[in-house]
Amino acid sequence: MTLEQNNFHVNFQLNGASFSSVDEILSYSQHLSEDIDHFLQNWFSRDDAIAVRTSGTTGTPKTILLQKEKMLNSALATGKYFNLKEKTTALLCLPVKYIAGKMMLVRAITLGWHLDIVTSNSMPLENINKNYDFSAMVPLQLENSISKINLINKLIVGGGVVSNSLQEKLQHISTQVFATYGMTETISHIAVKKLNNPFVISSEVEKSFYQTLPNVTIYKDGRNCLVISAPKVSNKVVFTNDVVSLVSNTQFEWLGRIDNVINSGGIKLHPEKIEGKLSKIIANRFFVTGIPDESLGEKLVLIIEQNNLEGSILREVEKSLFKEIKNLKSLSKFEIPKDIFFIKNFSETDTGKIQRKKNNFINLT
């Protein structure tokens, strides 16, 4: 089948509606959200590219142009990798203003999926009672959907790290869950890793690695950061700020962001790896970071979102938590935070990701 940007698959459906022309799709989209209507108007236009806004997780949000041909290639790669053929039933519960939501629409249009759309919120399955072959969520949506996640056969999760505690919950469900690695510049994911069965050994989650999709080449630069060459989806080689360990030519382990690395007494600490270990004992949202220290240069501290406890009670919570942290066998002595601070409300992006740099110490309790 030859795909053109102004065509759509004959089996494409939106909320149960079928279409015989692009005009019908555009007329229908006017009754959906403004973001969806705007995107579909642009997608079926004669323009070769679409302006897409980055989420701003690691910096100031910016607008970049993505070639429609590359977006089509990305949709085809996802369909092939996950064996998602025409008439696949899929659920869109991500905001369409960002690339992940846009690509769910492109996959449906390109591959002939039957796509249902629900309002993007933290509990996307709350009013869902039908089964789907495929969907995409952020970790918070998955966390809040565990009781009904079996309604989805295959699920990809992006936009943030899936904690160890959440990953352990996934081992007892039938849904095939995959973490994705990618960014706006690579038009969604270029690598995935399995998050649940058969990755369980004696109640501990076995380490799995990101596996690149076809036609993706990876290597490391001098900073040990991942470099991506994926000509099917990007005209440029992408130099990331993600520190990785290469397992093979097609597999890698993500260690964290180089701009988050903490140099404490000459020891380089990766916050994301430490957070994965701490997530087993901390229920609230949190992150670890480094603050200036005269003897160490930077010292590791733990910052927890907590908005409903008085100062005296927080001190007791802090004391108890320190004891639990020191008993965590997975933590090295360098990975134990020197201090714990509490913030009432974390600053976050539109997609719900914690903005580490903006959660400064002005608001610490």
C-alpha positions in Angstrom: 0.0 0.0 0.0 1.4 3.4 -1.0 0.8 6.0 1.7 0.5 9.7 0.9 0.1 12.5 3.5 -3.3 13.6 2.3 -4.7 10.0 2.2 -6.1 7.9 5.0 -6.5 4.1 5.4 -9.9 2.8 4.4 -10.4 1.1 7.7 -9.6 4.2 9.8 -12.3 5.0 12.4 -12.6 7.7 15.0 -14.9 7.1 18.0 -16.7 4.5 15.9 -17.3 6.8 12.9 -16.0 5.8 9.4 -15.1 8.2 6.7 -15.2 8.3 2.9 -13.2 11.5 2.4 -10.8 13.9 4.1 -13.5 16.5 4.2 -15.7 14.2 6.3 -12.8 13.7 8.8 -12.2 17.4 9.1 -15.9 18.1 9.5 -16.1 15.5 12.2 -13.0 16.8 14.0 -14.6 20.2 14.5 -16.8 18.5 17.2 -13.7 17.2 19.0 -11.2 19.2 20.9 -9.6 22.3 19.4 -6.1 20.6 19.5 -7.3 17.6 17.6 -9.1 19.7 15.0 -6.1 21.9 14.6 -3.7 19.0 14.1 -5.9 17.2 11.6 -6.4 20.4 9.6 -2.6 20.6 9.5 -2.0 16.9 8.8 -4.3 16.9 5.8 -3.0 20.2 4.4 -0.5 20.4 1.5 2.3 21.4 3.8 5.2 18.9 4.1 5.9 19.6 7.7 4.0 20.1 11.0 5.1 22.5 13.9 5.3 20.5 17.1 6.0 21.9 20.6 8.4 20.1 23.0 7.2 19.5 26.5 9.9 21.5 28.3 10.9 18.8 30.7 14.6 19.5 30.5 14.5 23.1 29.3 12.4 25.9 27.8 9.7 24.5 25.5 10.4 25.1 21.9 8.6 24.6 18.6 10.2 22.4 15.9 9.2 21.3 12.4 8.7 17.6 11.7 8.4 16.2 8.2 5.1 14.4 7.6 7.0 11.7 5.7 9.1 11.0 8.8 5.9 10.8 11.0 4.5 8.3 8.6 7.7 6.2 8.8 7.5 6.3 12.6 3.9 5.1 12.5 4.8 2.2 10.2 7.7 1.2 12.5 5.5 1.1 15.6 2.9 -0.9 13.7 5.4 -3.4 12.5 7.3 -3.7 15.8 4.2 -4.4 17.9 2.3 -6.2 15.1 -0.6 -3.7 15.1 -2.4 -4.2 11.9 -5.5 -2.6 10.3 -8.6 -2.6 12.5 -6.5 -2.5 15.7 -8.6 -1.0 18.5 -6.7 1.8 20.2 -7.4 4.4 22.9 -6.0 7.9 22.8 -5.8 9.4 26.3 -2.8 11.7 25.9 -2.9 15.4 25.0 -2.7 16.0 21.3 -0.7 19.2 21.7 2.4 17.1 22.1 4.1 14.5 19.9 2.9 11.4 21.7 -0.8 12.3 21.3 -0.2 13.4 17.7 1.4 10.1 16.8 -1.5 8.1 18.1 -3.7 9.9 15.5 -1.1 9.4 12.8 -0.8 5.7 13.5 -4.6 5.3 13.4 -4.9 7.3 10.1 -1.9 5.5 8.5 -2.5 1.9 9.7 -6.3 1.9 9.6 -6.9 1.6 13.4 -10.2 2.0 15.2 -9.3 4.9 17.5 -11.4 6.1 20.5 -10.5 9.4 22.2 -11.1 10.2 25.8 -10.2 13.4 27.8 -6.6 13.4 28.8 -6.5 13.3 32.6 -4.8 11.3 35.3 -7.5 8.5 35.3 -8.1 7.7 31.7 -9.8 4.3 32.2 -12.2 5.6 34.9 -15.2 5.4 32.5 -13.9 2.7 30.1 -15.5 -0.7 30.0 -14.4 -2.1 26.6 -11.2 -3.8 25.5 -8.4 -2.3 23.4 -5.5 -3.8 21.5 -3.2 -0.8 22.1 -2.8 2.5 24.0 -0.1 4.9 25.3 0.1 6.5 28.7 2.4 8.4 31.0 3.4 6.7 34.3 0.8 8.6 36.5 -2.0 7.5 34.2 -0.8 3.9 34.4 -0.5 4.1 38.2 -4.1 5.2 38.5 -5.3 2.6 36.0 -3.8 -0.6 37.4 -7.2 -2.0 38.5 -8.6 -1.8 34.9 -5.4 -2.0 32.8 -6.3 -5.5 31.7 -8.7 -3.9 29.3 -5.6 -3.0 27.2 -3.6 -5.7 25.5 -0.4 -3.8 24.7 0.6 -0.5 26.4 3.5 1.8 25.8 4.5 4.2 28.6 6.6 7.3 28.1 7.1 10.8 29.4 8.7 9.8 32.6 10.5 7.0 34.5 8.4 4.1 35.6 9.3 3.5 39.3 10.3 0.2 40.7 7.2 0.1 42.9 4.9 0.6 39.8 6.9 -1.9 37.8 6.4 -4.5 40.5 2.6 -4.0 40.3 2.8 -4.7 36.5 4.1 -8.2 37.1 0.6 -9.4 38.1 -1.3 -8.2 35.0 -1.9 -9.7 31.6 -1.3 -6.4 29.7 2.1 -6.3 27.9 3.7 -3.1 29.1 6.6 -1.4 27.4 8.6 1.6 28.4 9.6 3.9 25.5 12.6 6.0 24.8 12.3 8.9 22.5 11.7 12.6 22.2 10.0 15.1 19.9 13.0 15.3 17.7 12.9 11.6 17.0 9.1 11.7 16.4 8.1 9.6 19.5 10.0 6.5 20.5 13.0 4.9 18.8 13.5 2.2 21.4 11.4 0.2 23.8 11.9 -2.2 26.7 9.5 -4.8 28.3 8.4 -3.9 31.8 6.6 -7.0 32.9 6.4 -10.7 32.5 8.6 -12.6 32.1 10.9 -10.2 33.9 10.3 -11.4 37.5 12.8 -13.4 39.5 12.0 -14.1 43.2 9.7 -11.0 43.5 12.5 -8.8 42.1 12.1 -7.2 38.7 14.8 -8.4 36.3 16.7 -5.7 34.5 15.7 -5.3 30.9 17.3 -3.0 28.4 16.0 -0.7 25.7 15.9 -2.3 22.3 16.1 -0.1 19.3 13.5 -0.2 16.5 14.6 -1.2 13.0 16.7 1.3 11.0 18.1 3.0 14.2 21.8 3.2 14.9 23.1 4.2 18.4 26.5 5.0 19.9 28.0 7.2 22.7 29.7 10.5 22.5 32.7 11.6 24.7 30.3 12.4 27.5 28.9 8.8 27.5 25.6 10.2 26.2 23.5 8.5 23.7 23.7 9.5 20.0 20.9 8.4 17.7 21.0 8.1 13.9 17.5 7.3 12.6 17.3 8.5 9.0 13.7 7.2 8.6 12.4 9.6 11.3 15.1 12.3 11.5 17.2 14.1 9.0 19.8 14.9 11.6 21.9 12.8 14.0 20.5 13.5 17.5 23.0 14.1 20.3 21.1 13.6 23.6 22.0 14.5 27.2 21.1 10.9 28.3 23.9 9.0 29.9 23.7 5.3 28.8 25.5 2.0 29.0 25.6 0.3 25.6 24.8 -3.4 26.0 25.0 -4.2 22.3 24.6 -2.4 18.9 20.9 -2.4 19.4 20.5 -2.3 23.2 21.3 0.2 25.9 20.6 0.9 29.6 19.5 4.4 30.5 21.4 5.8 33.5 20.0 9.3 33.7 20.4 12.9 32.4 23.9 14.3 32.3 22.6 17.7 33.4 21.2 16.0 36.6 24.5 14.1 37.5 25.7 15.0 41.0 29.4 15.1 41.7 29.7 14.5 45.4 33.2 14.2 46.7 34.4 13.1 43.3 31.7 10.4 43.1 29.3 10.8 40.2 25.8 10.0 41.2 22.9 9.5 38.8 19.7 10.7 40.5 17.3 8.7 38.3 19.0 5.4 39.4 18.9 6.3 43.1 15.2 7.4 42.7 14.4 4.0 41.3 15.8 2.3 44.4 14.1 4.8 46.8 10.7 4.4 45.1 10.3 1.1 47.0 9.8 2.9 50.3 8.5 6.4 49.3 4.9 6.7 48.3 4.8 10.5 47.6 6.3 12.1 44.6 10.0 12.9 45.2 13.4 13.4 43.6 17.0 13.6 44.6 19.4 16.4 43.7 22.7 18.0 44.7 23.1 21.2 46.6 26.4 23.1 47.3 28.5 21.7 50.1 31.9 23.1 51.3 33.6 19.7 51.8 31.9 17.5 49.1 31.3 20.2 46.4 27.7 18.9 46.1 25.8 16.8 48.6 22.9 14.5 47.8 19.6 15.5 49.2 16.1 14.0 49.0 13.1 16.3 48.2 9.6 15.0 48.9 6.2 16.5 47.9 4.2 16.7 51.1 1.4 19.3 51.7 -0.6 18.0 54.7 1.7 17.6 57.7 2.8 20.0 60.4 6.5 20.7 61.0 6.8 18.6 64.1 5.2 15.6 62.4 7.5 16.0 59.4 10.5 15.7 61.6 9.2 12.4 62.9 8.5 11.3 59.3 12.0 12.3 58.3 13.6 10.4 61.2 11.7 7.2 60.3 12.4 7.6 56.6 16.1 8.0 57.2 16.1 4.7 59.1 14.4 2.9 56.2 16.7 4.4 53.6 19.8 3.3 55.5 18.4 -0.3 55.6 18.0 -0.4 51.9 20.6 -2.9 50.7 20.4 -1.8 47.1 21.8 1.7 48.1 25.5 2.2 48.3 26.8 4.5 51.1 27.3 7.3 48.6 23.6 7.0 47.4 22.2 7.7 50.9 20.8 11.3 51.0 22.5 13.6 53.5 19.3 15.6 54.1 15.5 15.4 53.5 13.4 18.4 52.6 9.7 18.8 52.0 8.0 20.9 49.3 4.2 21.5 49.4 3.7 21.4 45.7 6.1 20.5 42.9 6.4 22.6 39.8 5.5 20.5 36.8 5.1 20.7 33.0 1.8 20.6 31.2 2.2 16.8 30.9 2.7 16.4 34.6 6.5 15.9 34.7 8.4 17.3 37.7 10.6 20.3 36.8 13.6 19.6 38.9 15.3 23.0 38.3 12.1 25.0 39.2 11.6 23.1 42.5 14.2 25.3 44.2 14.8 25.7 47.9 12.7 28.9 48.4 9.7 26.7 49.1 11.3 24.1 51.3 9.7 23.3 54.6 
